[in-house]
Amino acid sequence: MKKPMEICVFLICLFLIAACASDNATVAVKQKARNAEDRALEAYHRGDMEGAIFLFEQALEQDQSVNNLPGIASDLHNLARCYVNLGHDDNARKVLNEALEINNTIEDKSGIADNYTLLATIHMHHSEYEEALALLDKSYSLYEEDKNRTGMATVLNNMGSIYRKQELYDQSFLPLMMQSACTRKRKTMEGLPLPITTWAICTN
């Protein structure tokens, strides 16, 4: 018969083995999600929005199964990007609001700013320029707090685009100059593509 101390050690070992197995399973699921995301990005850049949506939804399902909140927020944002490209703005707003709620929960400033920037793009498509500018102001402040120069440059570019659409050419000049300065200061790593979540769609 085993002594109490031996039983205790045995139970601790079982617990540690189970915990490691659980962690490994979670990591594997997260990796499946990122693999699906990579394939979705390839489809997105080919212009295959339907294929990208299918794969982003697969990534979302995997992330949700392990409650990976950053991954879920990213998947939802990417789905919104696809919807915007297809002109499905109502669907895009819905999933963006879900992403925004998660990013606020995990306090991801750049994630929140990404969501605001894409929401601003939707407003731009409907010529709701004041609403778009208000959201871009929020995005810029959040990117600045997060020292995200790529995001800052994107916001300034979109602001300049709005002013040009309104034929306010004097006002459009400053954001573009500031964008140029942000771009020059931005640190990049050769060979690593910028994530899709960074960029807002801005059509003329």
PyMOL commands that set and color helices and strands:
alter all, ss='L'
color gray80, all
select helices_A, chain A and resi 4-46+49-65+69-86+89-105+109-125+129-145+149-165+169-185+196-198
alter helices_A, ss='H'
color red, helices_A
deselect
rebuild
show_as cartoon
